[in-house]
């Protein structure tokens, strides 16, 4: 019995080969890496399991397998769920790189097989998507008709997390306060002017100029809590000593925002480029008007953002450079 215990102690304390080939020889699987990333994204094992369409007990067993393979604790319990330890964060960081390389491999092979001009995945907040991304996409599509461009319009919080998850080549937006800026390369390319929109015939349009005190009595359509635009609007209320609106509808959809504004007395903050596009354009969007306000809504400049240590493929670099050039024109 003593010999058996000694053998187990020696096995547990034996050094682990942490090279890529070594850990995969020990049994680390792609499914293990997906689980670690899901735990990092969701902060709960149950939510991570749901996102992977597996049961929570299966996810817990899989986590135990990974810790056994690496001989290191990967998760620690906190009040609202779990968080990755330094070992778990290191594994998650490398896992994202692995999945990025696999995605790029699949993309390169597909381009070689089809003879297409490549593909690009871009994320952008709404304003620069209209005044920078669209003209650049038009140039790329004309010069390279075989190129495939995928674009997601969202708030910066969503976009930056998608970039970290290797689902975008680059994004146009801002780094949220709760994400480490050292993970990215940034090139500041512009400022986004924000205005307030209402429907045609809104009572506020009877005023020549709108002051902050005129606004809290109306419903508001906001981006979700924590987004930079929403915080900027809330700060403008607080700095003016005006109470925040009591009735708020939260949505990141510009289409739903326009629909609500057109059919109610709600007020919504949007990028001025968006307001210029939709106001006076006929149909329902033509019912939109911009409020004449006495105050500015300040929001941080937006940037071209790439993940540090991740090179852009040629097709993405082409679009990136055109957007950068467009921003300085």
C-alpha positions in Angstrom: 0.0 0.0 0.0 2.8 2.4 0.8 4.4 1.8 -2.6 1.1 2.5 -4.3 0.7 5.8 -2.4 4.3 6.8 -3.3 3.6 6.1 -7.0 0.5 8.3 -6.9 2.4 11.1 -5.2 5.2 10.9 -7.8 2.6 10.9 -10.6 0.8 14.0 -9.2 4.1 15.9 -8.7 5.6 14.9 -12.0 6.3 17.8 -14.3 3.8 18.4 -17.1 4.9 19.0 -20.6 3.1 22.3 -21.3 4.2 22.5 -25.0 1.3 22.5 -27.5 2.0 19.0 -28.5 2.5 17.9 -24.9 -0.8 19.0 -23.5 -2.7 17.6 -26.5 -0.9 14.3 -26.0 -2.1 14.3 -22.4 -5.7 14.5 -23.7 -6.6 18.2 -23.9 -9.4 18.5 -26.6 -10.9 21.3 -28.6 -14.1 20.8 -26.6 -12.1 21.6 -23.4 -10.9 24.8 -24.9 -14.5 25.8 -25.9 -15.6 25.2 -22.3 -12.9 27.4 -20.9 -13.8 30.2 -23.3 -17.5 29.8 -22.5 -16.8 30.0 -18.7 -14.7 33.2 -19.2 -17.5 34.8 -21.3 -20.4 33.9 -19.1 -18.9 33.7 -15.6 -21.1 30.7 -14.6 -20.6 27.1 -15.3 -24.4 26.6 -15.9 -24.5 29.5 -18.4 -21.4 28.2 -20.1 -22.9 24.7 -20.4 -26.1 26.2 -21.9 -24.1 28.1 -24.5 -22.4 24.8 -25.5 -25.7 22.8 -25.4 -24.4 20.4 -22.7 -25.6 19.7 -19.2 -24.1 21.4 -16.2 -22.8 18.1 -14.7 -21.2 17.4 -18.0 -19.5 20.8 -18.0 -18.3 20.3 -14.4 -16.9 16.9 -15.3 -15.1 18.3 -18.3 -13.7 21.1 -16.2 -12.3 18.5 -13.8 -10.7 16.7 -16.7 -8.9 19.8 -17.9 -7.6 20.5 -14.4 -6.5 17.0 -14.0 -4.6 17.2 -17.4 -2.9 20.5 -16.5 -2.6 19.8 -12.8 -3.7 23.3 -12.0 -6.9 24.9 -10.7 -8.6 26.8 -13.5 -11.7 28.3 -11.8 -12.4 30.0 -8.5 -15.9 30.5 -7.0 -17.1 34.1 -6.4 -20.3 35.5 -5.2 -22.1 35.6 -8.5 -20.6 32.4 -10.1 -17.0 31.6 -11.1 -13.9 33.4 -12.5 -10.9 32.0 -14.1 -7.7 31.7 -12.1 -4.4 32.9 -13.6 -4.0 29.4 -15.0 -7.5 29.5 -16.5 -6.9 33.0 -18.0 -3.6 31.8 -19.6 -5.4 28.8 -21.1 -8.3 31.0 -22.4 -5.9 33.4 -24.0 -4.1 30.7 -25.9 -7.4 29.0 -26.7 -8.6 32.1 -28.5 -5.4 32.2 -30.5 -5.9 28.5 -31.5 -9.5 29.1 -32.6 -8.4 32.2 -34.6 -5.8 30.1 -36.4 -8.3 27.4 -37.2 -10.8 30.0 -38.5 -8.1 31.6 -40.7 -7.0 28.2 -41.9 -10.6 27.4 -43.0 -10.9 30.8 -44.6 -7.7 30.4 -46.5 -8.5 26.9 -47.7 -12.0 28.0 -48.8 -10.5 31.0 -50.8 -8.0 28.7 -52.5 -10.8 26.2 -53.4 -13.3 28.8 -54.7 -10.8 31.3 -56.1 -12.7 34.1 -54.3 -11.1 37.4 -53.3 -11.1 36.6 -49.6 -13.4 37.5 -46.7 -13.5 40.1 -44.0 -15.4 40.3 -40.7 -15.9 43.8 -39.4 -17.7 45.2 -36.4 -18.7 48.9 -36.0 -20.7 51.3 -34.0 -23.4 52.9 -36.1 -22.0 56.4 -37.0 -18.6 55.4 -38.5 -20.2 52.4 -40.2 -22.2 54.9 -42.3 -19.6 57.6 -43.0 -16.4 55.4 -43.1 -17.1 51.7 -43.5 -19.7 52.0 -46.3 -17.6 54.1 -48.6 -14.6 51.8 -48.0 -16.7 48.7 -48.6 -17.9 50.2 -51.9 -14.3 50.7 -53.0 -13.2 47.2 -52.0 -16.3 45.6 -53.7 -15.6 47.5 -56.9 -11.9 46.6 -57.1 -12.3 43.0 -55.8 -15.8 41.7 -56.8 -15.1 38.3 -55.3 -14.6 39.6 -51.8 -17.1 38.7 -49.0 -17.6 41.2 -46.3 -19.5 40.5 -43.1 -20.3 43.5 -40.9 -22.0 43.7 -37.5 -23.5 46.9 -36.2 -23.5 46.9 -32.4 -22.4 48.9 -29.3 -18.7 48.9 -28.4 -19.1 46.5 -25.5 -20.4 43.7 -27.7 -18.0 44.4 -30.6 -14.9 44.3 -28.5 -15.9 41.1 -26.9 -16.5 39.6 -30.3 -13.1 40.8 -31.4 -11.5 39.1 -28.4 -13.4 35.9 -29.3 -11.8 36.1 -32.8 -15.2 36.6 -34.5 -14.1 39.9 -36.1 -10.9 40.9 -37.9 -11.1 44.4 -36.5 -13.8 46.8 -35.1 -14.5 50.5 -35.2 -15.5 51.6 -31.7 -14.2 52.2 -28.2 -12.6 50.0 -25.5 -15.1 49.6 -22.6 -13.9 50.6 -19.2 -14.1 47.0 -17.9 -11.8 45.5 -20.5 -8.0 45.6 -20.4 -6.9 48.1 -23.1 -3.5 46.4 -23.3 -5.1 43.6 -25.3 -5.6 45.8 -28.3 -3.9 48.1 -30.8 -5.9 51.3 -31.4 -5.8 54.1 -34.0 -8.1 56.9 -33.2 -9.9 58.0 -36.3 -12.8 60.2 -35.4 -15.4 61.7 -33.0 -19.1 60.8 -33.0 -21.5 63.7 -32.7 -24.6 62.7 -30.7 -28.1 64.2 -31.0 -31.6 63.6 -29.7 -34.4 62.5 -32.1 -38.2 62.6 -31.7 -41.1 62.0 -34.0 -42.6 64.7 -36.3 -45.2 66.6 -34.2 -43.6 65.9 -30.9 -44.5 68.5 -28.2 -40.8 69.4 -27.7 -40.6 70.7 -31.2 -42.8 73.6 -30.2 -39.8 75.0 -28.3 -37.1 77.0 -30.1 -34.4 75.5 -28.0 -34.4 72.4 -25.7 -32.7 72.6 -22.3 -32.0 69.5 -20.1 -34.9 70.3 -17.7 -37.3 69.8 -20.6 -36.4 66.2 -21.1 -37.0 63.9 -18.0 -40.8 64.0 -18.3 -40.7 61.9 -21.5 -40.0 58.2 -22.1 -36.5 57.5 -23.4 -35.1 54.8 -25.7 -31.6 54.0 -24.5 -28.8 51.6 -25.4 -28.3 48.9 -22.8 -26.9 49.8 -19.4 -23.1 50.2 -19.3 -22.7 51.2 -23.0 -20.7 54.3 -23.6 -23.4 56.3 -25.4 -25.9 55.7 -22.6 -23.4 56.7 -19.9 -22.6 59.9 -21.9 -26.3 60.9 -22.0 -26.8 60.1 -18.3 -23.7 62.2 -17.4 -25.2 65.1 -19.3 -28.3 64.9 -17.2 -26.3 64.6 -13.9 -24.0 67.5 -14.8 -27.0 69.7 -15.5 -28.5 68.7 -12.1 -31.5 67.1 -13.8 -33.1 63.8 -12.7 -32.7 60.8 -15.0 -35.8 59.7 -17.0 -38.0 57.4 -15.0 -39.4 55.4 -18.0 -36.7 53.8 -20.2 -36.8 51.3 -23.0 -33.5 49.5 -23.5 -32.5 48.3 -27.0 -29.3 48.2 -29.1 -31.4 48.0 -32.3 -31.6 51.2 -34.3 -34.6 49.9 -36.3 -36.6 49.3 -33.1 -35.4 52.6 -31.7 -36.8 54.4 -34.8 -40.0 52.5 -34.6 -40.6 53.4 -31.0 -39.7 57.0 -31.5 -42.1 57.3 -34.5 -45.0 55.8 -32.7 -44.7 57.4 -29.2 -43.4 60.6 -27.5 -40.2 58.9 -26.6 -36.8 60.6 -27.0 -33.7 58.7 -28.2 -30.0 59.6 -28.5 -28.3 58.5 -31.7 -25.3 59.4 -33.8 -25.9 62.5 -35.9 -24.9 60.5 -39.0 -27.7 58.2 -38.3 -30.1 61.1 -37.7 -29.1 62.7 -40.9 -29.7 59.5 -42.8 -33.2 58.8 -41.4 -34.7 62.2 -41.0 -36.6 63.5 -44.0 -36.1 60.4 -46.1 -39.8 59.5 -46.6 -41.8 56.6 -45.2 -41.7 56.1 -41.4 -38.1 57.3 -41.1 -39.1 60.6 -42.6 -41.2 61.2 -39.4 -37.9 61.7 -37.4 -36.7 65.1 -36.3 -33.6 66.2 -34.5 -34.2 68.3 -31.3 -32.5 71.7 -31.1 -30.6 71.4 -27.8 -28.4 73.9 -25.9 -26.0 71.2 -24.6 -23.6 68.7 -26.1 -23.4 65.0 -25.4 -19.7 64.2 -25.1 -18.6 60.7 -26.0 -15.0 59.4 -26.5 -13.6 59.4 -30.0 -13.8 56.0 -31.8 -10.8 54.0 -33.1 -9.9 51.3 -35.4 -9.2 48.4 -33.0 -7.3 45.2 -33.6 -6.3 42.4 -31.2 -2.7 42.7 -30.1 -0.5 40.0 -31.6 -3.0 39.1 -34.3 -2.0 39.9 -37.8 -4.8 41.0 -40.3 -5.2 38.7 -43.3 -4.7 40.6 -46.7 -8.4 41.1 -47.4 -9.0 42.6 -43.9 -5.9 44.7 -44.1 -7.1 46.2 -47.4 -10.4 47.2 -45.9 -8.7 48.5 -42.7 -6.4 50.7 -44.7 -9.2 52.1 -46.8 -11.2 53.0 -43.7 -8.1 54.6 -42.2 -7.6 56.6 -45.4 -11.3 57.6 -45.5 -11.1 58.9 -41.9 -8.3 61.3 -42.9 -9.9 62.5 -46.1 
